């Protein structure tokens, strides 16, 4: 979120590390680097893409089937074992489903290549692999390769075995694109990358359905962690003053997680529907680069919280706007709702109670830790504040239950609507101008996956599946109030 004043600000570049940097020539690599016509299954808040959301084992099975592929350059270690098992499993998936969606028969990639970016010897796709901490698909020889020394161990530490499998499923998606002849020459990288994210989602659905002899993926914590890890894959946040031509743009975390969800929910056919016009339609007027006078961050304060609440009142015009209190203790006296710190809504008194120190902590910018899946900032906090205001909007409409799972998803959806409404500047009575900044969607997504409060009911209870929370939020970002109320009556 940004608070825009006339004075110029120093631009803060949010540089989430590019774990897989784009390469040259015939190689497709992705910086560690949402919709066609997406179909999400909302009938049951406790299901994800039609599957029951449950916790369970996630990762390489202890009795995993032997890999079917050899690896050139391997050191025989655990990382390469997981990578080799991943490619073998991904190929088993595509063998079973490719011809159901695309013409022709599936062809496995030619070679698997492992290197250590700390070593001077090694090459991939006619490139020296020293200091090349990447993974990719090489169109020159139809090979897939990865750095076992820096990249994959870091991904494993951040997200477990399945983070490795996820990246390789994405890279293999680039081979599928070529086999399926999905894209003409000159297709934007933004499109091809989100197609590959989508293909990875289709494979992960196959694993979650217990079809894999090598891996397991729970639809509860396992899938939540996988989605949180995808925040690593977002593009760095740059200003219009930065040299950034957009030719290697991969997409925001909001977009890339959504693309994954399309594949998980609807399979490879949904991925084929991702093309340049569809991506542009989905982006609408949402900001993806900082303007020259923005920092992208608006420190949480009493004044900023009042300004956000004032903006919501202007945008939604409830008959009875909620009162704002900074006495957090008052939430404990509410007759019909439990506290949901750092912001609580009490229907009886129609009051938003803010625990300001806790809200500040929630909105603090996370350290740019190279492989940390966390991405927090001001809108991690403001999205929670807006979500509690959306409960007041629902209360104002009357007849809506506020204390169940459907209410939590309805709230997430309406918070998405509120976020999109802020693409236009709102001048508040206090003299502030509130508007969405690039990166705000990703910060809201991070909150939905970590604390989930923006998808919580009046008691702060959120459905366990982060997948469902983001699905509902996206429905609002791309829709309107009526759509949210119809979907979650």
C-alpha atoms as one frame of an Amber mdcrd trajectory, in Angstrom:
protein
   0.000   0.000   0.000   1.269   3.483  -0.549   0.583   6.822   1.051   1.343
   9.287  -1.716   2.530  12.785  -0.915   3.971  15.475  -3.145   7.521  15.074
  -1.891   9.743  12.564  -3.676  10.743   9.385  -1.902  13.790   7.232  -2.265
  12.842   4.112  -4.169  13.242   0.925  -2.188  14.026  -2.060  -4.367  12.622
  -5.247  -2.937  15.043  -7.825  -4.261  13.785 -11.276  -3.464  16.658 -13.409
  -4.718  16.527 -14.741  -8.233  17.239 -18.322  -7.436  16.914 -19.546 -10.974
  18.060 -16.777 -13.304  17.092 -16.602 -16.959  19.737 -17.974 -19.303  20.606
 -17.448 -22.939  20.375 -19.424 -26.139  18.158 -22.483 -26.130  17.841 -22.853
 -22.385  14.704 -22.182 -20.394  15.571 -21.391 -16.794  13.469 -19.659 -14.238
  14.165 -17.148 -11.514  13.534 -18.864  -8.175  12.247 -17.871  -9.854  -2.885
 -16.851 -12.331  -6.356 -17.585 -15.832  -7.678 -19.299 -19.231 -10.964 -19.846
 -17.699 -10.074 -21.086 -14.229 -12.547 -23.359 -12.501 -12.207 -23.536  -8.745
 -14.161 -25.938  -6.576 -15.758 -23.934  -3.752 -18.625 -26.180  -2.746 -16.840
 -27.321   0.415 -14.467 -24.963   2.292 -12.566 -28.002   3.529 -11.691 -29.267
   0.064  -8.989 -28.117  -2.351  -9.698 -28.542  -6.037 -12.342 -31.114  -5.124
 -10.031 -33.057  -2.798 -10.455 -33.260   0.966  -7.910 -31.054   2.724  -6.080
 -33.312   5.179  -2.620 -33.462   6.701  -0.344 -36.409   6.158   3.096 -37.419
   4.905   4.720 -35.285   2.229   7.942 -36.031   0.356   9.870 -39.027  -0.907
   8.325 -42.338   0.094  10.549 -44.579   2.255   9.777 -47.443  -0.143  10.004
 -45.329  -3.287  10.121 -47.039  -6.650  13.597 -47.070  -8.203  14.401 -44.168
 -10.541  14.116 -44.884 -14.237  16.739 -42.353 -15.378  20.492 -42.004 -15.056
  22.092 -38.654 -14.260  25.219 -37.317 -15.937  27.735 -35.692 -13.602  26.045
 -36.899 -10.423  27.928 -37.255  -7.164  25.541 -40.003  -6.082  24.293 -37.937
  -3.145  20.879 -37.456  -1.602  20.052 -34.302  -3.567  20.601 -36.016  -6.895
  18.658 -39.015  -5.661  15.611 -36.810  -5.028  16.112 -34.987  -8.329  16.420
 -38.236 -10.269  13.369 -39.664  -8.538  11.506 -36.449  -9.317  12.238 -36.557
 -13.049  11.407 -40.268 -13.200   8.092 -39.604 -11.496   7.269 -36.541 -13.594
   7.873 -38.598 -16.731   5.602 -41.326 -15.451   2.879 -38.713 -14.985   3.274
 -37.285 -18.474   3.376 -40.750 -20.015  -0.066 -41.346 -18.550  -1.716 -37.997
 -19.373   0.015 -36.285 -22.314  -2.051 -37.882 -25.090  -5.284 -37.159 -23.219
  -4.757 -33.433 -23.821  -2.257 -32.997 -26.651  -1.677 -34.590 -30.048   1.022
 -37.230 -30.361   2.928 -39.318 -27.871   4.978 -38.085 -24.937   8.772 -38.073
 -25.412  11.047 -38.051 -22.354  13.867 -35.512 -22.286  17.163 -36.743 -23.653
  19.519 -36.306 -20.714  19.618 -35.373 -17.035  22.624 -33.302 -15.989  23.760
 -32.440 -12.468  26.456 -29.945 -11.547  27.826 -28.172  -8.514  27.882 -24.397
  -8.950  30.830 -24.246  -6.560  33.016 -26.313  -8.917  34.907 -24.894 -11.872
  34.289 -27.882 -14.105  30.937 -28.542 -15.677  28.679 -27.360 -18.472  25.003
 -27.345 -19.330  23.357 -26.155 -22.518  26.724 -24.934 -23.845  27.229 -22.871
 -20.704  29.856 -22.948 -17.971  28.123 -23.994 -14.738  30.546 -22.385 -12.278
  28.466 -20.024 -10.076  25.418 -21.012 -12.139  22.956 -21.778  -9.352  20.043
 -22.681 -11.560  17.845 -25.380 -12.978  16.494 -25.446 -16.495  15.368 -27.149
 -19.678  17.745 -26.882 -22.627  15.987 -26.828 -25.998  19.301 -27.308 -27.833
  19.610 -30.932 -26.782  16.312 -31.480 -24.906  18.057 -31.968 -21.565  17.113
 -30.978 -18.028  19.788 -29.907 -15.569  20.193 -28.562 -12.059  22.707 -27.268
  -9.539  23.022 -29.793  -6.730  25.551 -27.690  -4.788  23.680 -24.483  -3.955
  20.209 -24.267  -5.443  18.554 -27.594  -4.687  19.911 -27.887  -1.109  18.621
 -24.373  -0.385  15.221 -25.215  -1.785  15.154 -28.395   0.279  15.937 -26.452
   3.461  13.180 -23.955   2.676  10.457 -26.326   1.538  11.508 -29.955   1.966
  11.942 -32.605  -0.719   8.881 -31.458  -2.629  10.397 -28.027  -3.248  13.006
 -29.782  -5.385  10.332 -31.808  -7.157   8.268 -28.670  -7.711  11.077 -26.797
  -9.456  11.901 -29.765 -11.671   8.217 -30.284 -12.527   8.169 -26.657 -13.645
  11.310 -27.075 -15.756   9.920 -30.220 -17.322   6.856 -28.196 -18.233   8.979
 -26.304 -20.750   9.670 -29.561 -22.548   5.934 -30.271 -22.582   5.267 -26.853
 -24.123   7.545 -27.661 -27.048   6.162 -31.153 -27.539   2.596 -29.848 -27.479
   3.511 -26.946 -29.790   1.672 -24.552 -27.502   3.541 -21.371 -28.307   4.669
 -19.532 -31.400   8.074 -17.895 -31.666   8.070 -14.666 -29.683   5.571 -15.796
 -27.058   6.309 -13.719 -23.922   8.322 -15.395 -21.174   5.538 -14.334 -18.802
   3.197 -16.728 -20.622   5.574 -19.671 -20.932   6.588 -19.465 -17.284   3.017
 -19.480 -16.013   2.164 -22.362 -18.330   5.031 -24.288 -16.741   3.792 -23.393
 -13.248   0.399 -24.722 -14.297   1.889 -27.987 -15.599   3.666 -28.417 -12.267
   0.297 -28.010 -10.550  -1.183 -30.782 -12.708   1.610 -33.137 -11.733   1.284
 -32.280  -8.035  -2.442 -33.085  -8.196  -1.507 -36.531  -9.532   0.840 -37.006
  -6.568  -1.754 -35.739  -4.070  -4.235 -38.276  -5.483  -1.776 -41.020  -4.432
  -0.893 -42.028  -7.983   2.851 -41.722  -7.466   5.011 -44.665  -6.424   7.743
 -42.270  -5.308   6.251 -39.210  -3.599   3.360 -38.194  -1.360   1.747 -34.766
  -0.956  -0.817 -33.968   1.716  -3.556 -31.523   0.747  -3.222 -29.799   4.133
   0.159 -28.656   5.397   2.032 -30.258   2.504   0.218 -28.227  -0.129   0.276
 -25.105   2.061   4.067 -25.327   2.334   4.418 -25.895  -1.393   2.390 -22.768
  -2.146   4.364 -20.738   0.390   7.583 -21.903  -1.266   6.316 -20.594  -4.595
   6.648 -17.066  -3.210  10.345 -17.619  -3.925   9.576 -17.714  -7.620   8.113
 -14.226  -7.909   9.767 -11.503  -9.927  11.758  -8.936  -7.950   9.856  -5.729
  -7.329  11.374  -2.917  -9.388  10.522   0.712 -10.036   9.935   2.313 -13.393
  13.349   3.939 -12.998  15.076   0.566 -12.965  16.320  -0.879 -16.206  13.792
  -3.623 -16.649  12.577  -4.287 -20.148  10.092  -6.957 -19.166  11.448  -9.481
 -21.660  12.246 -11.954 -18.912   9.213 -11.271 -16.746   7.939 -14.389 -14.978
   5.093 -12.999 -12.880   4.218 -12.062  -9.326   3.722 -14.622  -6.583  -0.036
 -14.006  -6.882   0.075 -14.896 -10.575   2.383 -17.867 -10.311   0.587 -19.487
  -7.397  -2.668 -18.999  -9.265  -1.241 -20.647 -12.390  -0.186 -23.602 -10.262
  -3.711 -23.766  -8.822  -5.272 -23.837 -12.278  -3.221 -26.896 -13.153  -3.909
 -28.548  -9.817  -7.656 -28.010 -10.139  -8.258 -28.539 -13.859  -5.197 -30.338
 -15.231  -3.063 -29.692 -18.343  -5.955 -28.410 -20.466  -6.150 -25.348 -18.200
  -2.466 -24.692 -18.852  -2.984 -24.617 -22.611  -5.511 -21.798 -22.050  -2.851
 -19.512 -20.566  -1.806 -17.119 -23.319  -0.839 -13.447 -23.668  -4.380 -12.059
 -23.967  -5.575 -14.094 -21.018  -2.691 -12.937 -18.815  -3.341  -9.314 -19.788
  -7.046  -9.669 -19.023  -6.251 -11.191 -15.664  -3.808  -8.427 -14.798  -6.325
  -5.709 -15.625  -5.112  -2.473 -14.021  -3.246  -4.111 -11.153   0.166  -2.462
 -10.596   3.235  -4.612 -11.163   6.015  -2.025 -11.008   6.569   0.738  -8.492
   6.169   4.272  -9.729   9.046   6.661  -9.290   7.563   8.347  -6.218   6.749
   5.154  -4.366   8.583   3.050  -1.858   5.920   0.376  -1.989   5.814   0.396
   1.810   3.696   2.495   4.144   4.712   1.905   7.771   1.807   0.887   9.974
   0.692   3.616  12.354  -2.477   4.921  13.953  -2.779   7.452  11.136  -2.291
   4.877   8.371  -4.806   2.497   9.947  -7.365   5.318  10.122  -6.670   6.195
   6.498  -7.221   2.592   5.333 -10.494   2.392   7.294 -11.593   5.748   5.840
 -10.767   4.473   2.343 -12.878   1.355   2.901 -15.801   3.515   4.035 -15.538
   5.603   0.874 -15.268   2.555  -1.405 -18.002   0.403   0.176 -20.290   3.045
   1.713 -21.933   0.873   4.398 -25.050   2.345   6.005 -23.402   1.973   9.419
 -19.626   2.300   9.096 -17.720   0.562  11.912 -16.010   2.546  14.628 -12.251
   2.250  15.004 -10.638   1.699  18.401  -7.005   1.277  19.357  -7.935  -0.232
  22.706  -7.151  -3.865  21.920  -8.507  -4.978  25.298 -12.035  -4.006  24.236
 -12.095  -7.014  21.876 -12.198  -9.264  24.934 -15.521  -7.808  26.040 -17.384
  -8.456  22.787 -20.598 -10.395  23.395 -20.757 -12.263  20.079 -17.204 -12.754
  18.824 -13.819 -13.795  20.150 -10.774 -11.580  19.657  -8.797 -12.118  16.444
  -5.643 -10.077  17.037  -4.111  -7.943  15.746  -7.495  -6.684  14.503 -10.839
  -7.817  15.894 -14.371  -7.020  14.800 -17.257  -6.994  17.252 -20.683  -7.180
  15.574 -22.544  -6.130  18.730 -20.777  -2.794  18.962 -19.808  -2.553  15.266
 -16.245  -1.800  16.309 -12.816  -2.617  14.891 -10.328  -3.051  17.743  -6.686
  -2.708  16.665  -3.683  -3.962  18.614  -1.331  -1.453  17.022   2.027  -2.933
  18.123   0.962  -6.363  16.861  -0.297  -4.907  13.586   3.016  -3.103  13.133
   4.874  -6.348  13.686   2.677  -8.132  11.130   3.398  -5.445   8.549   7.139
  -5.290   9.054   9.153  -5.917   5.905  10.794  -9.325   6.018  14.542  -9.539
   5.633  15.619 -10.326   2.102  16.839 -13.736   3.168  17.838 -15.403  -0.090
  15.806 -18.557   0.231  13.213 -17.567   2.804   9.698 -18.326   1.561   8.351
 -15.476   3.676   7.351 -12.238   1.996   5.860  -9.736   4.360   5.277  -6.031
   4.216   2.724  -3.336   4.875  -0.146  -5.054   3.054   0.300  -8.218   5.071
  -1.053  -6.040   7.875  -3.436  -3.813   5.915  -5.093  -6.810   4.228  -5.941
  -8.131   7.703  -7.368  -4.733   8.687  -9.399  -4.640   5.460 -10.651  -8.175
   6.063 -12.060  -7.197   9.447 -13.714  -4.185   7.800 -15.248  -6.608   5.279
 -16.906  -8.371   8.215 -18.535  -5.039   9.077 -19.669  -4.746   5.437 -21.272
  -8.185   5.702 -22.892  -7.279   9.007 -24.273  -4.132   7.378 -25.925  -6.161
   4.614 -27.711  -8.353   7.161 -28.660 -12.009   6.953 -25.109 -13.325   6.598
 -23.536 -15.751   9.060 -20.164 -14.463  10.236 -18.864 -17.341  12.335 -18.312
 -20.290  10.005 -15.899 -21.466   7.304 -17.958 -20.021   4.469 -17.801 -16.632
   6.203 -14.012 -16.878   6.287 -13.812 -17.512   2.546 -16.432 -14.823   1.859
 -14.259 -12.443   3.844 -11.171 -13.409   1.845 -13.102 -12.858  -1.367 -14.347
  -9.422  -0.280 -10.818  -8.523   0.835  -9.743  -9.296  -2.720 -12.470  -6.962
  -4.000 -11.270  -4.244  -1.616  -7.697  -4.717  -2.779  -8.638  -4.269  -6.437
 -10.792  -1.221  -5.640  -7.618   0.402  -4.335  -6.067   0.348  -7.807  -7.597
   3.815  -7.986  -6.397   6.390  -5.508  -8.706   7.205  -2.629  -8.410  10.621
  -1.014  -9.432  10.347   2.625 -10.932  13.055   4.881  -7.648  13.151   6.797
  -5.781  14.351   3.722  -4.116  11.065   2.860  -4.175   9.329  -0.503  -4.394
   5.543  -0.307  -3.635   3.349  -3.300  -2.427  -0.127  -4.168   1.272  -0.512
  -4.880   3.160  -3.163  -6.773   3.859  -6.067  -4.459   0.766  -5.574  -2.295
  -1.002  -8.613  -3.766   1.997 -10.777  -2.969   2.124  -9.493   0.595  -1.558
 -10.330   1.020  -0.925 -13.812  -0.398   1.926 -14.312   2.063  -0.419 -13.468
   4.928  -3.113 -15.793   3.603  -0.623 -18.662   3.611   0.997 -17.919   6.953
  -1.503 -16.470   9.443  -4.652 -16.826   7.303  -6.502 -14.103   9.201  -7.569
 -12.261   6.051  -9.573 -15.418   5.327 -10.821 -15.767   8.887 -14.378 -15.558
  10.182 -15.432 -13.134  12.903 -13.599 -15.260  15.483 -10.422 -15.344  13.379
 -10.925 -18.976  12.408  -9.667 -19.677   8.883 -10.151 -22.799   6.811  -7.027
 -24.987   7.082  -6.213 -25.036   3.368  -4.194 -22.076   2.157  -5.147 -23.214
  -1.345  -8.801 -22.414  -0.609  -7.957 -19.083   1.010  -6.043 -17.892  -2.050
  -8.713 -19.238  -4.386 -11.322 -17.133  -2.591  -9.089 -14.056  -2.478  -8.388
 -14.326  -6.211 -12.103 -14.653  -6.936 -12.519 -11.237  -5.321  -9.501  -9.662
  -6.979 -10.866 -10.670 -10.385 -14.557 -10.229  -9.502 -16.848  -8.047  -7.408
 -18.992  -8.044  -4.250 -21.942  -9.796  -5.864 -19.746 -12.614  -7.092 -18.369
 -13.164  -3.582 -21.833 -13.176  -2.035 -23.151 -15.628  -4.623 -20.201 -17.954
  -4.198 -20.243 -17.901  -0.414 -23.871 -17.229   0.639
